[in-house]
Amino acid sequence: MPTYEYRCHQCDHRFTETLTIDEHEKNPTPPCPKCKSSEVKQVFSAVSVVTSKKS
């Protein structure tokens, strides 16, 4: 499942949510867990990918 990062513009709190793609499409900006504000924006971050070793 993808992990999405968010930042609240009200209290500057950064948080992550692990959501299915369907859940994310239905509610792309969850409320801030700290102050409950809806002034939340998604933050794009680095991605780490692990692949299998080729023989």
N, CA, C and O atoms as a DFTB+ gen file, in Angstrom:
220 C
 N C O
     1  1       0.842      -1.187       0.000
     2  2       0.000       0.000       0.000
     3  2       0.883       1.246       0.000
     4  3       1.894       1.292       0.702
     5  1       0.511       2.236      -0.773
     6  2       1.296       3.478      -0.812
     7  2       1.197       4.271       0.492
     8  3       0.182       4.241       1.189
     9  1       2.273       4.972       0.793
    10  2       2.314       5.875       1.941
    11  2       2.354       7.297       1.405
    12  3       3.186       7.620       0.557
    13  1       1.466       8.140       1.890
    14  2       1.370       9.529       1.447
    15  2       1.795      10.451       2.583
    16  3       1.449      10.222       3.742
    17  1       2.543      11.488       2.247
    18  2       2.994      12.455       3.243
    19  2       2.212      13.753       3.068
    20  3       1.912      14.171       1.950
    21  1       1.891      14.380       4.200
    22  2       1.108      15.613       4.208
    23  2       1.731      16.628       5.159
    24  3       2.480      16.273       6.069
    25  1       1.405      17.905       4.928
    26  2       1.807      18.977       5.831
    27  2       0.608      19.877       6.061
    28  3      -0.076      20.281       5.121
    29  1       0.366      20.182       7.326
    30  2      -0.750      21.056       7.701
    31  2      -0.294      22.503       7.630
    32  3       0.747      22.853       8.186
    33  1      -1.055      23.342       6.957
    34  2      -0.716      24.764       6.860
    35  2      -1.096      25.531       8.120
    36  3      -0.598      26.632       8.355
    37  1      -1.960      24.962       8.913
    38  2      -2.415      25.617      10.142
    39  2      -1.364      25.515      11.252
    40  3      -1.005      26.519      11.866
    41  1      -0.870      24.286      11.508
    42  2       0.061      24.080      12.630
    43  2       1.439      23.590      12.180
    44  3       2.310      23.356      13.018
    45  1       1.650      23.432      10.869
    46  2       2.917      23.000      10.268
    47  2       3.304      21.558      10.636
    48  3       4.471      21.180      10.530
    49  1       2.345      20.779      11.058
    50  2       2.592      19.377      11.409
    51  2       2.723      18.547      10.140
    52  3       1.921      18.683       9.216
    53  1       3.749      17.676      10.098
    54  2       3.924      16.747       8.974
    55  2       3.518      15.363       9.444
    56  3       3.878      14.935      10.541
    57  1       2.756      14.661       8.595
    58  2       2.300      13.323       8.960
    59  2       2.172      12.459       7.718
    60  3       2.116      12.958       6.594
    61  1       2.127      11.147       7.945
    62  2       1.991      10.198       6.844
    63  2       0.722       9.380       7.023
    64  3       0.257       9.155       8.140
    65  1       0.185       8.952       5.920
    66  2      -1.002       8.093       5.898
    67  2      -0.718       6.946       4.936
    68  3      -0.242       7.174       3.824
    69  1      -1.004       5.720       5.352
    70  2      -0.901       4.572       4.469
    71  2      -2.312       4.246       4.002
    72  3      -3.166       3.813       4.775
    73  1      -2.527       4.471       2.705
    74  2      -3.868       4.328       2.135
    75  2      -3.813       3.513       0.853
    76  3      -2.791       3.483       0.168
    77  1      -4.905       2.860       0.539
    78  2      -5.004       2.241      -0.779
    79  2      -5.189       3.369      -1.792
    80  3      -5.536       4.489      -1.418
    81  1      -4.965       3.084      -3.035
    82  2      -5.142       4.100      -4.075
    83  2      -6.595       4.554      -4.117
    84  3      -6.873       5.737      -4.314
    85  1      -7.518       3.619      -3.933
    86  2      -8.943       3.953      -3.922
    87  2      -9.280       4.902      -2.767
    88  3     -10.014       5.872      -2.961
    89  1      -8.753       4.631      -1.573
    90  2      -8.990       5.505      -0.417
    91  2      -8.427       6.903      -0.662
    92  3      -9.050       7.910      -0.326
    93  1      -7.232       6.941      -1.256
    94  2      -6.596       8.229      -1.542
    95  2      -7.400       9.040      -2.559
    96  3      -7.509      10.260      -2.434
    97  1      -7.955       8.373      -3.553
    98  2      -8.768       9.069      -4.554
    99  2     -10.058       9.614      -3.951
   100  3     -10.518      10.686      -4.343
   101  1     -10.644       8.888      -3.003
   102  2     -11.885       9.340      -2.367
   103  2     -11.650      10.500      -1.411
   104  3     -12.498      11.385      -1.297
   105  1     -10.510      10.509      -0.720
   106  2     -10.205      11.561       0.249
   107  2      -8.716      11.917       0.148
   108  3      -7.921      11.476       0.978
   109  1      -8.329      12.718      -0.868
   110  2      -6.912      13.016      -1.094
   111  2      -6.266      13.906      -0.028
   112  3      -5.040      13.951       0.064
   113  1      -7.060      14.612       0.777
   114  2      -6.488      15.464       1.822
   115  2      -7.172      15.185       3.156
   116  3      -8.180      15.811       3.482
   117  1      -6.624      14.247       3.929
   118  2      -7.213      13.947       5.238
   119  2      -6.981      15.099       6.211
   120  3      -6.057      15.888       6.013
   121  1      -7.792      15.213       7.249
   122  2      -7.579      16.274       8.232
   123  2      -6.304      16.034       9.034
   124  3      -5.863      14.896       9.193
   125  1      -5.732      17.097       9.526
   126  2      -4.520      17.012      10.342
   127  2      -4.837      16.271      11.644
   128  3      -5.802      16.621      12.325
   129  1      -4.042      15.249      12.006
   130  2      -4.311      14.522      13.245
   131  2      -3.995      15.338      14.500
   132  3      -4.479      15.016      15.585
   133  1      -3.189      16.389      14.359
   134  2      -2.807      17.199      15.523
   135  2      -3.840      18.273      15.846
   136  3      -4.289      18.383      16.986
   137  1      -4.218      19.069      14.835
   138  2      -5.130      20.193      15.095
   139  2      -6.494      20.039      14.420
   140  3      -7.374      20.881      14.602
   141  1      -6.673      18.960      13.636
   142  2      -7.938      18.653      12.945
   143  2      -8.278      19.628      11.811
   144  3      -9.407      19.633      11.322
   145  1      -7.321      20.443      11.397
   146  2      -7.541      21.402      10.312
   147  2      -7.679      20.672       8.980
   148  3      -7.116      19.594       8.788
   149  1      -8.426      21.266       8.076
   150  2      -8.548      20.707       6.725
   151  2      -7.602      21.405       5.747
   152  3      -7.616      21.106       4.553
   153  1      -6.784      22.330       6.243
   154  2      -5.808      23.036       5.408
   155  2      -4.542      22.195       5.287
   156  3      -3.487      22.552       5.811
   157  1      -4.669      21.080       4.588
   158  2      -3.593      20.099       4.461
   159  2      -3.222      19.954       2.991
   160  3      -4.091      19.932       2.119
   161  1      -1.929      19.857       2.728
   162  2      -1.437      19.646       1.358
   163  2      -0.556      18.420       1.332
   164  3       0.159      18.140       2.294
   165  1      -0.604      17.689       0.236
   166  2       0.258      16.533       0.077
   167  2       1.667      17.010      -0.228
   168  3       1.860      17.944      -1.006
   169  1       2.663      16.361       0.395
   170  2       4.076      16.684       0.206
   171  2       4.698      15.528      -0.558
   172  3       4.480      14.364      -0.220
   173  1       5.467      15.844      -1.578
   174  2       6.120      14.800      -2.355
   175  2       7.507      14.561      -1.780
   176  3       8.242      15.506      -1.490
   177  1       7.859      13.293      -1.620
   178  2       9.123      12.939      -0.989
   179  2       9.859      11.896      -1.818
   180  3       9.352      11.407      -2.828
   181  1      11.057      11.570      -1.372
   182  2      11.881      10.581      -2.071
   183  2      11.239       9.202      -1.980
   184  3      10.513       8.897      -1.034
   185  1      11.516       8.388      -2.971
   186  2      10.967       7.041      -3.031
   187  2      12.116       6.045      -3.032
   188  3      13.125       6.260      -3.703
   189  1      11.973       4.980      -2.301
   190  2      12.959       3.906      -2.274
   191  2      12.351       2.674      -2.903
   192  3      11.242       2.275      -2.547
   193  1      13.067       2.062      -3.841
   194  2      12.561       0.880      -4.538
   195  2      13.586      -0.231      -4.418
   196  3      14.774      -0.022      -4.664
   197  1      13.124      -1.409      -4.039
   198  2      13.991      -2.580      -3.930
   199  2      13.607      -3.531      -5.044
   200  3      12.435      -3.871      -5.205
   201  1      14.593      -3.959      -5.811
   202  2      14.335      -4.907      -6.894
   203  2      15.114      -6.194      -6.655
   204  3      16.061      -6.220      -5.869
   205  1      14.717      -7.239      -7.325
   206  2      15.436      -8.506      -7.192
   207  2      16.744      -8.455      -7.969
   208  3      16.869      -7.756      -8.975
   209  1      17.696      -9.203      -7.483
   210  2      19.006      -9.252      -8.130
   211  2      18.906     -10.119      -9.383
   212  3      18.382     -11.232      -9.338
   213  1      19.415      -9.596     -10.505
   214  2      19.400     -10.362     -11.752
   215  2      20.509     -11.413     -11.721
   216  3      21.603     -11.162     -11.216
   217  1      20.212     -12.582     -12.262
   218  2      21.200     -13.677     -12.293
   219  2      22.101     -13.560     -13.496
   220  3      22.990     -14.391     -13.685
